[in-house]
Amino acid sequence: MGALRGLWWGLLLVPLAAFAQDVFETVTNFSQTRSTSREPTVALVGPHVFTAWIDMRTGYGDVYFRQSSNRGLSFGVAQNLSGSHPMRASDVQVARVEGNVYVLWSEAGIRFRVSHDFGETFGPMQVLSERGREPHLAASGGSVYVAWSGPEGGLFLRASRDSGDSFVPPIALSEHAKDGDLELVADGASIHAVWDDGSQVFLRRSLDEGRSFAPTQVLDEGSAPSEDARLALLGTGVFVVWREGSGCDSEIVFRRSTTRGESFEPLLNLSQNGVASVDPLFKVSDPFVYVLWKEKVAGQTDIFFTRSVDRGGSFEAPRNLSQTPGKSSQYALSSSGGVVRIVWRDRSAGGGDIFYRSSADRGTTFGPIQNLSQSPGKSTSPAIISSGKAAEVHVLWEEDLPGNRESFYRRGVLGP
């Protein structure tokens, strides 16, 4: 196994000129403070790139925001969105619809701010829940949706139909006492939520901007534990992937609906390997569905990939995309304009670097691995997003520096 890995590792690091690759610019220290920065996230629309992160420069852990109006070539001054609130923030998320930018986070409850001018200025802070935790954000058109876990369990949702200026009172999505991972996705007037409680996967949907919801559906079909559910929407299609089983018996499974979630087709097993397959992640780009997950074999962890070319009707055999001598984890996926891009943390060189791999032919073939961080320290928590036509890619990550942790940024441009 070691000799085989070494052979593959050498093949993956062939000269970049042999493949159509993104050309990356210089690494930028994005947060540039003497305090700890963490949880970087990114969104974009047109030439505008929006980033947010948690920063400890005030001593509390506040949400900071920066925006670029020139495709990431330069960024404006960092804004503190938390203000003077003396609590530690977490779970920061950014969404955008046209010129509206939405920022959501946890900080002694669920807090939200909106900008209507591409992030130049923000409206006042709104507290959507005094005791909620683990928030989730989705937006489409003039509708914004925020869901969270309650302090005693259960899942709750508030909707805005005026681009985030105000929210209707909360409704209960589920009153189960042990609800876990939640995914929230909006498309047009529809909003879908999928979650698990450690044993089953559930889905609820609304087709009228959250005014009413259909009854809860149970998506898993067996008695094995089901966790880590992920959700995507495309037209009338609803797509869900999750981990089913535990230990070496865990598999990555998939179900789709072609009726906006009214009914679902039979379950598909995507991994089918008899080893521990965990942490699924996927994107839908009509008619393609791209799925990633992690497998652990003989103490080694690699990232596997499969795709569907018929909107989830069938899937190809899985491929190992990392195949490095180190542990691969913390991966993220972006797809636009026929280009599939994957970024992850890899420990082949010691403390951990941010590795990158892309396909310019919709996942048919992938170019060689690039090391984006090339740092002697520890690089973690990568985030990635691509422009609508795939011309640019934006990658953020956390970087451990002596006595400090910063948020780093690197911009790539699609090569010839």
Secondary structure, DSSP 4 states (H G I P E B T S, - for coil): -HHHHHHHHHHHTS-GGGS--EEE---EESS--SS-EEEEEEEEETTEEEEEEEE-TTSS-EEEEEEESSTTSS----EESSTT--S--EEEEEEEETTEEEEEEESSSEEEEEESSTTSS----EEEESS-EEEEEEEETTEEEEEEE-TTS-EEEEEESSTTS--PPPEEEE--TT---EEEEEETTEEEEEEE-SS-EEEEEESSTTSS-PPPEE---SSS-EEEEEEEEETTEEEEEEEESSGGG-EEEEEEESSTTSS-PPPEES--SSSEEEEEEEEEETTEEEEEEEEEETTEEEEEEEEESSTTS--PPPEES---SS-EEEEEEEEETTEEEEEEEE-TTSS-EEEEEEESSTTSS----EES---SS-EEEEEEEE-TTSSEEEEEEEEEETTEEEEEEEEEEE--
